[in-house]
């Protein structure tokens, strides 16, 4: 069994054995964050049957995934990085999920491009949960208005919320805050938790984990 597949299975077992609520009968979807890694390292996971993969640059994703997705059309590709509006027309045909919706301008562009090709992506609104100047995301005080505009005016399929919490040692409180925001909107998906904090995220309601180094190893 390839090392990446072994790593994935170790993560799944670790989550199951460390769930605070043992009545939870399914673990979050694990997005294997394949950015910067070659298809040679990704293929063993695809052949094993893993479905969800994450990229953060549109051009890299096109070069790596456009042909592969023709052969493996069940794969789900997640855009997890900052999406520039001028890249939307290239992203919409390729990706299945966008995790980083962070402005009305971007929302309008996604809606426009989706309508052109009759495709509807699953979308997460990125929340700047720690109110950090250097990070993208919607301020939580503007969330309700932004969500309503996306759903009612632009007909976007907003399935959940995403965040990058400020500090590793305080992740739990931010994850709990995210869970409450999602519940208030009555949406059920949460994209939160990475290689360093995925267990805390799982125990606070995450349904999508974005894990790279714990699966593929350190990036060069």
N, C-alpha and C positions, 0 to 999 in steps of 0.2 A: 504493500500500500504506500502510495506516494506521501511524502512528508506533509504536504499541504492538507491532504485528506485526513491524515492522522491528527494534525493540529485542529482541524475543524471538529472532529469527533471528540477530542479532549475538551474543547470549549463547550460543546453540547452537554457532555457528561458533567462537567463542572457546574454548569448552570442548574441542571436537574438536581444535583446533590446539594446545592446551596440555596435553593429557593426558600425564602422565608415562609411563603404560603404554599405548603405542599399539596394543596387542593388544586393548584393551577395545573391544568392537564396539557398545556402546550407551551413551548418556549418561543421567544420572539423569532421572527425571520432573521437570519444572519446574512447581511450583505457583505460579501467578500470584497473588500476595497482593493481593487486590482490596479489602481493608478500607479504608473511608473513600472509595473511589472510586465514582463513579456508574455505573449500568448503561450509560450512554451511552459511557463510556470502555472498558467491559468488552466490549461487544457485538462490536466489530471482531475481537477475539481469538476469541470464540465462533464467529463467522461464518468465520473463517480455519480453524477446526477444532481450536483448542486446547481441551483437555478439563478440566484440573485447575486449580481455583481455591481460594484460601484466605481464610477470614474468621476474626476473633478475637472477635467478639461475636455472640451468638445472635440477639438482637433485630434487629440490623442485617442479619444474614444472612437472616432470615425475610422481612423487608421487601423485600430485593433479589432473592432467589433462589427464593422459593416458586413464583411464577408462571412464571418463566423455565425452571425445571427441568421443568415440565409440557410445555413446548414443545421443550425440548432434554433429553430424559430420559437421554441418554448422559453428561451432564456429571457430573464427580466433584467433590463439594464437601468441603473439608478444614477441620475445626475445628482451628485452630493456636494459639488463645489459651487462657488459663485458663478452664476449664469449671466453673462452680458447680453443685453438686448440684441446686439448685432449678431449673436451666435444662435439665437432662438430658432431661426429658420433651418439651421443645420441640426439642432438638438431634437426638435420635435419629431422628425421622422425616425430617429434612431432610438431614443430613450423611451422607456415605459413609465418611469417615475421621475419627478423632479422634487428634490428635498429642500430646495433653497429659494423658494419664492419670497422675495424680500422687499418688493415695491409694487405700486400700482402700475407704473410704467411697464415693468416686466410682465405683470399679470395681463395687461392689455395686449402685449406683443405675443404672448403664448396663446391667448384666445384667438387672435387673428391668424396665427400660423396653423393652429389646430383646425380651424374652420376651413382653411384652404385645402387641407388633405383629408378632411373628415376623420380625424383621429382625436381621441380624448385621453390625455395622460392622467395618471394619478399624481396628485400634487400635495406636498406638505408646505405649510407656511413656516418660514424660519422666524423664530422669536429671539430677539436680543434679550435673553432672560436675565442677564446680569447688568444690563444697561451700560455696556462697555463701548466707548467711543470707537475703538478700533475694529469692532465686529459689526457685521451686517445683521439685519433682521428687523422685524416689526416690533415696536414698543408695545408691551402688553396692554397699555392703556388705549391703544388704537386698534387692538385686535378685533373686537366685535365689528366695528365699522368696516375694517379692511376685509374681514371674512365675508360679510354681507355683500360688499361690492363684488368680490370675486365670484361668489355663488350666484347672486341674483342678477347682476348686471353683465357679467362676462361668461356665465355658464361654465365655470371651471369646476372640475371634480376635486374639491378639497377634501382629502381623506384624513388629514391629521396635521400635527405640529412637529417641528424639528428644532433642536437647539444644540449649541456648543456651550456647555457651562463654563464659568470663569475659572474655577480652581478645582483641581482634582480632589482635595480634601473636603471640599464643600459641595461636591456634586449632588449628594443626596437631597439636600434642601431645594436645589434648583430643579431636580427631576420631579420632586413632589409638587412643586409649583406648576410645572408643565402639565402634570397629570390633572391638576385642578382646573387649569385653563381649558384643557381638552374636554373635561367633563362639563364645564360651563357652556361650551359650544355644542355639546352632544355629538362630538366626533370621537372616533374610537382608536385612531392610530397615533402612535408616538415614535418618532425617529430620534432616538437618543441612546447614548452609550457607545463607547469605542473600546479599543484594546485595553485601556487603563482603568475603565470604570463600568464595563458592561454588566457586571453583576449588580451593582447599585442601581443601574438603569432598569434592569429586569425586575428587580424587587420593588421598583416604583412605577411600574406600568408600561415600560417600553415594549413596543411590538415589532420594532425594526432596530437591529443593532448594526453599526457600521464598523466592521472589524478588518483591519489590514495586517499590521505587523504580527499579531498573534497567529495569523494564518500563514502569511507569506514570508515572514521574517523581516529583518530590518532593511530599509531601503538604502541603496548605495549612495 
